[in-house]
């Protein structure tokens, strides 16, 4: 491994959020070092589907962040075509009148915020997805939804003139006058920096604790099934209306709803489950069967498909379902970019841009106040 050299900024975490912070900081003219105890995209990023969504976000600060990110992802895709950017669009489907009414109300509110969304009645659903089940009542189409290959996206963002060191564990922080953060202590020695960005994903709470500050970030486990490569079957990211409720839920117990989408390689990705079980790495077969059954309910044609593999990841869950982004006045010189739960890939560029603007003192692209690290009155385990 090459020598650790002082930098303007040290980013802890080589997932897609850390990579985006490094990319935009470097683009702003800062020297950047990225550290990770594992490989690039070795945590939550590598276990994700790469979704770039506005469809699952209610009006508010997260939707504003998502709209900014969608624009930035499209710009990045024009600059570098090496992370399988696909502007495929999303389709939400409802089985009951209550689901359809709630879906329509959400779409109307999103439309007022600048989201492009189209109502789709049952008769027109096959025009969007010919293989969908025929017992669905209605749908909404979101042409802005897109997808990237998340590990490729993280790697692409890190090719921005940053120094990358994997296999390096951060063990503490260097402090100076006023208890200012002046760098990090690592398994490979001390590294001085003008500022440090905590982008450690699900482990960001533990990393913050090393700096003496609290962040209520907890792991939320989820699984994805990957089918064999198939002929084109699923055109969009398609999910059941119940999915949005699962995302917004505060419950620790298992919740799952059908999420189905294709990839450039032809594999079908099937999710999505959520449960707070700590870092339990088990693969419970009943959960996997449940996901498969829900996918078949949406796309009966998948009943004959083979599942090649399954993988699980731990989303960085925050109690108010908003990421933590920005300067931490409790530890001057420390910034956070974490707590995105399952939306980290989609929100990464906007997060990285806000972090870069905080580092340089530039006017932020949007109001960062809702994402402030100090917004939690107390931390509960």
C-alpha positions, -999 to 999 in steps of 0.1 A, spaced: 0 0 0 13 35 -8 21 59 20 -7 79 36 -2 116 28 -19 146 43 -49 159 23 -74 187 24 -101 161 30 -102 125 42 -134 106 33 -141 75 53 -160 50 32 -156 39 -4 -192 31 -10 -212 52 -35 -219 81 -10 -182 84 0 -172 81 -36 -196 110 -45 -183 131 -17 -147 125 -29 -156 132 -65 -173 166 -59 -146 177 -34 -119 169 -59 -138 186 -86 -139 217 -63 -101 217 -63 -95 200 -29 -70 171 -24 -89 141 -13 -80 107 3 -106 80 6 -101 52 32 -120 20 36 -113 -11 57 -128 -32 29 -129 -30 -9 -147 -4 -30 -185 -8 -26 -179 -36 -1 -208 -27 22 -243 -15 15 -235 -2 -20 -224 -36 -33 -256 -52 -19 -280 -27 -35 -300 -26 -68 -287 8 -79 -320 25 -79 -323 63 -86 -359 70 -75 -383 99 -70 -414 76 -71 -410 64 -35 -404 98 -19 -431 121 -5 -428 159 -9 -402 173 13 -364 175 17 -356 140 6 -376 145 -26 -357 177 -33 -324 159 -27 -336 131 -51 -345 155 -79 -311 172 -76 -294 138 -77 -313 126 -107 -300 157 -126 -265 151 -114 -266 113 -123 -277 122 -158 -248 147 -162 -224 121 -148 -237 95 -173 -230 119 -202 -195 124 -189 -187 87 -184 -207 58 -198 -191 31 -175 -217 24 -148 -247 11 -168 -269 42 -163 -304 33 -176 -332 58 -176 -358 30 -175 -386 47 -155 -406 33 -126 -441 18 -124 -461 14 -92 -491 -9 -93 -521 -12 -70 -545 -41 -64 -571 -25 -42 -591 7 -44 -575 20 -12 -540 15 -26 -550 32 -59 -565 62 -41 -534 66 -19 -512 62 -49 -531 89 -69 -529 113 -39 -492 109 -35 -487 113 -73 -506 146 -72 -485 160 -44 -453 149 -61 -464 165 -94 -467 198 -76 -431 195 -66 -418 190 -101 -420 152 -105 -432 139 -138 -458 113 -131 -486 97 -152 -517 78 -141 -521 45 -158 -555 27 -158 -557 -11 -157 -564 -14 -194 -532 3 -203 -509 -15 -179 -500 -41 -205 -487 -14 -227 -461 -6 -201 -454 -41 -189 -469 -69 -211 -461 -97 -186 -478 -81 -156 -505 -99 -137 -540 -91 -150 -557 -85 -117 -542 -51 -110 -564 -21 -106 -542 9 -116 -507 21 -119 -485 53 -119 -456 58 -142 -425 77 -132 -403 83 -163 -376 100 -142 -368 69 -122 -335 53 -134 -309 27 -124 -271 23 -123 -249 -6 -115 -239 6 -80 -204 -9 -76 -195 4 -111 -209 38 -101 -188 40 -70 -157 29 -88 -163 55 -116 -168 84 -91 -135 75 -74 -116 79 -107 -115 117 -101 -79 122 -90 -85 111 -55 -61 89 -35 -78 56 -25 -65 33 3 -85 1 10 -78 -23 38 -73 6 62 -93 8 94 -99 41 111 -94 37 148 -98 73 161 -95 110 153 -67 135 156 -78 166 176 -63 201 179 -72 234 196 -109 237 204 -111 199 200 -111 204 162 -107 173 141 -74 174 123 -73 140 107 -76 103 116 -57 75 134 -57 44 113 -44 8 113 -16 21 90 -7 53 110 -20 88 115 -33 108 85 -36 146 88 -64 164 70 -82 198 69 -115 180 73 -129 145 77 -161 131 61 -179 103 78 -194 82 49 -192 48 66 -227 38 58 -243 15 83 -212 18 105 -213 56 106 -228 57 141 -199 37 155 -175 59 136 -191 91 149 -188 77 184 -150 76 180 -152 114 176 -174 117 207 -207 124 189 -239 104 186 -258 95 154 -288 72 157 -279 50 127 -290 14 129 -287 -16 104 -318 -26 85 -314 -59 68 -327 -67 33 -324 -94 6 -323 -94 -32 -329 -125 -54 -311 -126 -88 -325 -148 -115 -308 -164 -145 -304 -141 -175 -337 -140 -193 -351 -125 -225 -366 -89 -219 -395 -94 -195 -395 -64 -172 -391 -30 -188 -393 -7 -158 -386 -8 -121 -420 -23 -110 -432 -24 -74 -463 -29 -54 -480 1 -38 -472 -13 -4 -435 -8 -9 -436 30 -1 -452 22 32 -425 -4 40 -398 22 33 -414 47 56 -421 22 84 -405 25 118 -412 -11 127 -383 -35 135 -403 -66 123 -400 -80 88 -418 -62 61 -417 -72 24 -434 -61 -8 -428 -70 -44 -401 -50 -63 -390 -64 -97 -366 -50 -123 -344 -61 -151 -307 -54 -156 -286 -47 -186 -272 -83 -184 -307 -98 -185 -309 -109 -149 -341 -100 -129 -336 -84 -94 -363 -93 -69 -368 -75 -36 -376 -60 -12 -375 -69 25 -367 -48 56 -361 -58 92 -340 -46 121 -321 -75 134 -287 -59 140 -259 -73 119 -274 -108 118 -260 -122 85 -284 -152 83 -303 -160 51 -337 -172 63 -353 -193 36 -389 -183 45 -380 -147 37 -365 -156 4 -395 -177 -5 -418 -148 4 -399 -125 -19 -401 -150 -48 -438 -155 -42 -446 -118 -42 -426 -113 -74 -446 -141 -91 -478 -125 -80 -467 -94 -100 -451 -113 -129 -465 -148 -132 -440 -155 -160 -413 -156 -134 -426 -188 -119 -405 -208 -144 -373 -188 -138 -343 -200 -118 -327 -180 -91 -289 -180 -95 -281 -164 -62 -293 -142 -34 -275 -115 -14 -282 -94 16 -271 -60 28 -277 -37 58 -292 -4 50 -282 26 73 -315 33 90 -322 67 105 -353 72 128 -367 101 107 -359 85 74 -337 114 63 -299 112 57 -274 130 79 -254 155 57 -232 183 67 -209 199 92 -211 187 128 -205 216 152 -200 192 181 -167 181 164 -154 210 143 -138 197 111 -160 166 110 -188 162 84 -213 134 80 -227 119 48 -247 89 60 -280 75 71 -296 72 36 -311 38 43 -319 22 9 -317 54 -11 -279 59 -9 -272 52 -45 -299 75 -57 -291 104 -33 -253 101 -35 -244 129 -61 -266 155 -43 -251 145 -10 -216 147 -24 -223 181 -39 -236 195 -5 -206 181 13 -182 197 -12 -201 231 -9 -198 229 29 -161 222 26 -155 251 3 -180 275 19 -200 278 -13 -237 285 -12 -254 251 -10 -275 239 -39 -305 234 -15 -312 240 21 -292 214 42 -309 222 75 -333 192 74 -302 169 72 -283 185 101 -263 160 123 -275 178 154 -313 174 147 -317 144 170 -327 154 205 -317 121 219 -303 88 207 -321 56 214 -306 22 208 
